[in-house]
Amino acid sequence: MRYKSIPATLFVANRTRFAKKMNANSIAMLSSNDVMPNNADDVMGFAQNNDLFYLSGIDQDETILILYPDAIKEENREILFVKEVSEQSKIWDGDFLTKEAVSRISGVKNVKWTHEMEKTLQLFAFEADTFYLGHNEHIKRLTSEMTTRQDRLIHWCKEKYPLHQYDRAAKITRELRPIKSEEEVALIKEAIAISIKGFIGILKAIRSNTPEYALEAELTYELVKNGATRHAFKPIVASGKNACALHYNSNDAICKDGDMVLLDFGVCYANYNSDTTRCVPVNGTFSSRQRAVYESALHCLKEGSKLLKPGVFSADYEKQMAALVEKELVKLGLITADEIANQDVDAPVYKKYFMHGTAHYLGLDVHDVGLYSRAFEKGMVLTCEPGIYIPEEGIGCRLENDYLITADGSINLSEAMPIEIDEIEEIIRKVNS
């Protein structure tokens, strides 16, 4: 693995919390993700099912975790199944985890090969009343037209055990995962630390007539060199008017003199993620208009992040964030007080220049699992990302930090990433001098 070993105590504690939420006499089964094909005999990079990782720490495909807290035999209360690797397969693909390594990483004592799962489960499945099965409920639209390993396990289980009751493991992990332990916060901090190095690398490389993808390459180089597992998501390197497309990531335009570049990227480290956004001038100096827009976005970020504290509900937070941006849009001459007074409440005028939410959970997923009907609580990690987008001027500005909710407010975990105008200009100026 590209990351340092994580204490097994984290996963033991996660399983303990999960088990306490299960109904009496029930079994939970969670499986790894598939290795996704590319073309011909090529495959894409593997990304683990995050609920499985949360409960086991195993970062390998063809893995199944079974939890049966009320099992009569202690050996059946926690079982991990991992793939058995032959000597022939090692020649092509190298080593995979041994049973001993799986036990050391996860803290699960009973480790078997995946091909033993069906026979093993049959020994005690009929003692239980309910199965908890995992599924990607978070953004189902992404998997609605495909059959995943989770889908296949659900189908198999219901076919073999049709008269059992069934429940959703995602209900439990959705409740548990938003509250981060100290170990999880440390992993997010490590991802952010690598992100900062990536951003500094971009500041040292940016200059007029540089392709956006060249900056992406500098970012990728710095992230990989400093231990990132992978990009948390496909990075956005959007110069000029491209920054007004919220999910732009073709990154194939030329960064022109006088443009501003929006950089929205994240690092995945040990499956935990950062998510930060910065905007920088291509030629090293913000124009007066860019400076004004940037200062407005930065003001909203600083004031809006103060709203991230226990007891606040997401809907109320977003309303207050929208009010902050709305005031700045008036200052910038983009909308007027009269337009606000006469606006359709279902289509507020600020949405012409600011059209997205500003806080999402962050953790094992970039947009981590959790209900937004739940008030913010100590231990949650959320982003704050206000933006102002002016297509007619070719200016898009979004600024984003990652915050840990504390007992009386929040801590900016990404505070060390340069964000003040003078600091950004100074770094670029030193490189070009």
N, C-alpha and C positions, 0 to 999 in steps of 0.2 A: 504494500500500500504506500501511497505517496505521503501519508500523514502519520504522525506519531500515534502509538498505540493509545487507546482510550481505556481508562480503568473499567474493568468488568462490573464494578459496583454500580456504575451508571445504569447499565442494562438490567441488572438484578433489581435495582430500585424501581425502574420503569415497569418491569413485569409484576412486581409486587403491587404497585398502584393499579395496574390494569386488572389484575386478578381480583382486587377488592371491589371493582365495578361490575364484575361478571355476576350473573344470576347463579344461584346455588346449583351444583351438579351439572355444570356446562363445560363444554370444550371449545377452545378457541384455536382456529387454524389460520395461519397467515403464510403466504408464499412469496417468493421473490418475483421480480419482474422477469420478462423475457429478454433474451439478447435479440435485438431487432435487426432484421436483414437489411442490407443496402441493395446491392445489385450483384448478380452472378453468385459467387461464393463469399462475398464480402459482408461484414456486419458493422453496425454502428457501435459506438462506445456504450458499455453497460452502465446503467444507473439503477441502483437498488430501489426496491419498494420501500418507501420511507417508514411506513408503519412497522414493517418487519425489522428494519434497521434500528428503529427506536426501541424495540423490545429485545433485540439480540446482538446488535453490533456486527452482524455478519454481512459482508459486502461482496457476495458471490451469488451467481445465478444458480438455479436448480436447488434452492434452499426452502425448506418448510419448517415452520415452528408450530408445535402443538403445546397448548397449555391446558391442563386439567387439574385445577387446584384441589378439587375434592376427590381425586382418584384414591382408591383404596391403597394401591401400591405407590409408594413415594417415587419410584423410578418413572412412573407415568405422569407425574405432575408437570414436568417440563421435558420436552424432547425436541432436539434439533436434528433435522435430516439434511444432509449435504451430499453432493455428488461424489461418487467414487471415481477416482481417476486411475486409468490403467497405465502401465509402463509405456505402451504405444502412444497414448494420447499425450503423455508428458513430452515426448519427442517433438510434437508439433506445437503444443500450447503451454508447456512448462508446468510447474507445480501448482496445485490448488491446495486449499486448506486441508490439513490432516484433522482427524477427530480430536486430537490433543490440542491443536491450535484453536479449533472451534470452541472447545470447552474453556480454554484460557481466555479467549476474547469475550465470550458471552456470559460466562459463569454458569452455563447449563452443563450439568454433569452427564446426562444421558444423551449421547450423540450417536446417530446411526446414519447409514447410507440412505439416500433418497429412495432407492428401489425397495427398501424395507418398509416404507411408510404404510402402504395399504395393509400388509399383513399385521404390522404392529398395532395400527389403529383398531383393527377388527377385534383385537383381544379385549379392549375395554370400551369401545364406542357405545355398546348397548347398555352400559351402566349409566350413561349420561342421558339427560333429557333434551339438552339444547346444544346446537353448534353456533358459535360466533365465527362468521367468515368475513374475510377482508375483501374490500372492493374499492375502486377509485371513484368515490362519490364527490370528491372535491371539485373537479371540473369534468363531469361525465361527457361533455360534448367532445372532448378530445379522444375518447375511446368508444364512442357510440357506434362506430362503423367497423370496429375490429374486435376480435376475440382475444382476450388477454389470458395470461396464466391464471389470474384470479378467476376469470369467467370459467375457465376449464375446471378449476378446482371446485367451484360452486356447483357446476353441472354434475361432476363426478360424485360429489358428496351427496347431493340430493337424490341421485340415482341409486346409490348404495344404501342410503339411510333415509328413505322417503318419509318415514313416520316421526322422525325427530322434529322438534321445534327449531327454528332458525332465527338468528338475530345478527346484527351488524357490528362487527368489530370497530368500524369507523366511528360509530357513536361514542365509543370510549376513548379512542385515540384523539378524536376531535375535541374532547373535553380536557384531556391530559396535556397534549402537546403544546398548547399556547403558553403554559407556565414553564419557563425554562429553569433548569437546575443550574448551579454554579458551573458545573462541568460543561453544560451546553452553551452557556454564555461565553465561557472561555474559548470554545471552538468558533463561535460567531466572531469573537474579537480577533482570532487568528485569521479568519477569512477577511476581515476588514483590514487588518494590518497588511496583508498581501495586496489588497485593493489599493491601498495608499501608495505602495511602491509602483503599482501599475499606472496610477494617475501621474505620479512624478515622472515616470518614463515617457508618458505622452507629452507632458509639458516641455520636456527636454527635446522632443522630436518635432513638435508642431512648427510649421512655417508655411508661407504662401506656396500654393501650387502642389501641395502634398495630397495625394489621394487619400480619401477616408480610410480605405482598406490598409494603407501603409501605417496609419495610426492604430488601427485594429491589430496589425501585426506587432507593433511595438508593445501594445497592451498585452497581447498573448505571450510574447517573449518574457516580459517581466513577471507575469503571473505564473507561468510554468517554471521559470527559473527559481522563483521563490516558494515553490511547493504547493501551488494550487492543484487540487484534484482535477478541476476543469473550470471552464466558464460556468457561472451559475445559470446563465441564459445567453442567447446570442447577443453580443454587445451592440448597442446603438452608437454609431459614430456619425452624427448628422450635422452637416455644415449648412449655413444659410437657411433657406426655406425648408430644407429637408427636416429641420428640427421641429417643424410644425406638424409633421406626421408622427403621431404618438408612438407607434410601433415600427417606425422606419428602421430597417437593419440591412438593407442591401449594401450600404457602405461603399458605393462605387463612384461617388462624385469627387470632384476636385475641390479642395479647401482653398477658397480664393481670398486674396488680400481684402480685408475689410469685413469678412464674414466672421460670425461667431460659430463655434462648434459645440454641440450638445453631446455629452458623453454619459450614457446610461449603461452601467455594467455591474457585474457582480462576480464574486469568487465563490466557488464551491470548495470547501475544505472539510474533509472527513464527513461529507454529505451535509454539512451545515453551510449556510449561505450568507453573503453580504449583498446589499443592493444600494448603490450610491449613484448620484448624478451630479455632474459638474458642467459648467459652460465656460469656455475659454476663447479669447480672441485669436484668430489665425495669425495676425501680424504682431501679437504680443501686447497690443494696447486696445482697450475698449473704447469705442467711439462714445460720444456724449449720449447718444440715444441708447446704445447697448448698455452703457453704464447705468442709465436711469432705469431701464427695464430690469437689469440684473439686481440693482439695489432694491427694487420693489419686491422681486421674488425672494431675495435674501431676507428682507424685513418680514415677509409672510412666514418664511421658514423659522426664523428665530422666535417670532411671537406665537406662531402656531404650535411649535414644539412644546411650549409652556402648557398647552392644553392637554398634553399627554400625561395623565395622572390617574390614579385609582378612582373608580367610581364614575368616570366619564363614559358615556355611551358613544359609539361610533357615529350615529346619526347626528347627535348634538355637536360632536367635534367637527364633523364635516360642514355643518351649517356655519359654525364660527370661522372655520377656515375660508369658506366661500365669502363670508362678509369681509374678511381681511383682504382677500384678493380683489374683491369688488371695489373697495376704497382705493387700492393702488391703481386699478384700471381708470378710475376717475382722475387721479393725479396725473396719469400718463396721457390723458386726453383721449382715451379710447372709447369711453362711454361717458354719459352725462347723468347728473342727478335727475333731470327730467325724464330721461329714458328709464331710469330705475323706478321712479315714482309711477310711471305709466306702464310698466312691464307686465306681461302675462306671468303670473306666479308659477305656472307650469313650464315656462320657457324663459327664465331670467336672462337679462341681456349680457351678464358677465360670461355666460356659457359660450359666447362667440369667441372669447379669448382664453377661457379656462374651462375645460370640459371633463375633467376627470377627478376621481377621489384622490385623497392625499395620504391615507394611512392604511397599510395592510400588515397583517402578521408576517413575521419573518422567522425562519428557522430551517428545518429540514427541507421545506419547500420555500422557494422565493416568495410566493404568495401562500403562506403557510395555512394549515387547516385551522379552523376555529369559527365560531359563530359571531357575527358582528352585532347580534342582539344582546350579547354579553358585555357587561361593563368592563372597562380596562382594569387589570389587576396587577399587583406587584409580581414581577417575574416575567411579564409579557415583553416581547421585543416587537416593536412596530417601526415602520418607516414614517417619515414626514416628507412629502414631495410636492410642494406647490409649484405651479408653472404659469407662464404667460406666453401666449402664442399669437404672433401678429404676422400672418402670411403675406399681407400686402406690403410689409416692410422687410420680409425675409428674416425675421427674428423669432426664434423659439428659445425660451429660457425656462428650464426646470432645474431645481436644486433639491437634492435628496440626501438625508442622513438616516442613520439607524439608531433607534432609541430603546433603552431598557427602562421599563416602568419600575419605579422604586416606591417606597412607602409614602413619600410626600411629593413625588414629581417624576422626573425622568432624567436619565443620563445619556448624553450623546456619545455613543460608542465610536462614531466616526469623526470625532472632533479633530483628530490629528490630520485629516485630509484637508489640504488647503482649500479655502473657500472665499476668503476676503479678496477683494479686487486688487489691492496693493500687493498682497502676497503672491497672487497668481502672476501678475505682471512682472514682479521682481524675479521670480524663478525663470520665466521665459527670457527676460532681458539678460540675465547672467549667462544663459546658454548662448545667446546670440552676440554677446559682446566680445 
